[in-house]
Amino acid sequence: MTKVPQLTPPRRTLLGPGPSDVAPSVLRVLAQPTLGHLDPVFLEIMDQIRSMLRTAFQTKNPLSFPMSGTGSAGMETCLVNLIEPGDRVLVGVCGVFGTRMVEVAKRAGAEVVAVEGEWGRALDPEAFRTAAAGREFKLLCTVHAETSTGVSQPVAPLRAIADELGALLLLDCVTSLGGTPLHLDDWGVDAVYSGTQKCLSCPPGLAPVSFSSRAQEALAARTHPVQSWYLDLSLVGSYWGTDRAYHHTAPINMLYGLHEALRLVLDEGLEARWQRHALHGRALVAGLEAMGLAPIVPEAERLPQLTAVRIPDGVDDARVRRHLLEQFDLEIGGGLGPMKGQAWRIGLMGTGSCRKNVSLCLAALASALGAEGFRPRGDALAAAAEVYAG
């Protein structure tokens, strides 16, 4: 039998839409000794994770913890627990992940009304009111940070609209948690899900969720069993709560990683972390524009941690990304949906949001574009340096 060699993956710089580069100290704690999922020491770690998550989400919600699974598991957790067959659900759609919420809500038995918008633009809050047409809804759902387009959706105005509709407000924060301002309690958000592999700089595999008291009342009032046993909050919540009732074996070492990732977030400070992402996002865009590349999302609606940029005419998307990977060990993302082949998505998330990566990305892109016959209009590195200087 042929011996299988030890795994030695290459070291890449991950500047795509996720996963992001993992913080070195997070990688180290992943290799710590595995404990039992009911070990008293591990239960204390769980409590610390819950406390740090509440701070990161800016909420006092007791029902705040990570689900075992990626961000999509967080989406399903929120929707299958809050939706019962026949419930009416309003979903904002201006990218892939709004579309995915529609699909999951339908599978949970909801009557879904989609609020369709242009990809690359934030939705007008009034569009939700118009689409509702005076009807009541169980949920109003939207994506706070649309990973497929780099759009930041204003959330605060949606609370008043949800109140008019008698709806709970549900938010996708997969790409925003730890990278851009997020205030669950101040904004009146009732249910939220996120992921670990974006601005938290932790490997993929956990989905932080949080539920307000209003959402918990809706959970308690259910008349149908949750369609997913694995994601049923009445069961999982008993393990994360004071009962410590066994549900499934927790991913122990992944939770070590999340603990360290959240510790790093709070050690840096939320405001400082948000400002860091904003600074490097501005520097990247300045360099891209100097090069002659056009961001797709208007500045007022643009995420600092994820920039969608239009691919110039005559430039081959796949060849450029292959050049970056083979020549610079650098990964950026391609477009999805109607943006496929039309856009690149460049992420500066978590530990990867730094000046070194901005410079690397701009220099590497200039090289790849040069190989395509595209000549930059100006000095991208100088333009980025001006942002840092001023």
Secondary structure, DSSP 8 states (H G I E B T S, - for coil): ------------EE-SSSS----HHHHHHHTS----TT-HHHHHHHHHHHHHHHHHHT---SEEEEEES-HHHHHHHHHHHH--TT-EEEEEESSHHHHHHHHHHHHTT-EEEEEE--TTS---HHHHHHHHTT---SEEEEESEETTTTEE---HHHHHHHHHHT-EEEEE-TTTTTTS---HHHHT--EEE--SSSTT---S-EEEEEE-HHHHHHHHT-SS--S-STT-HHHHHHHHSTT----S---HHHHHHHHHHHHHHHHH-HHHHHHHHHHHHHHHHHHHHHHT--BSS-GGGB-SSEEEEE--TT--HHHHHHHHHHHH-EE-EE--GGGTTTEEEEE--GGG-SHHHHHHHHHHHHHHHHHTT---SS-HHHHHHHHHH-
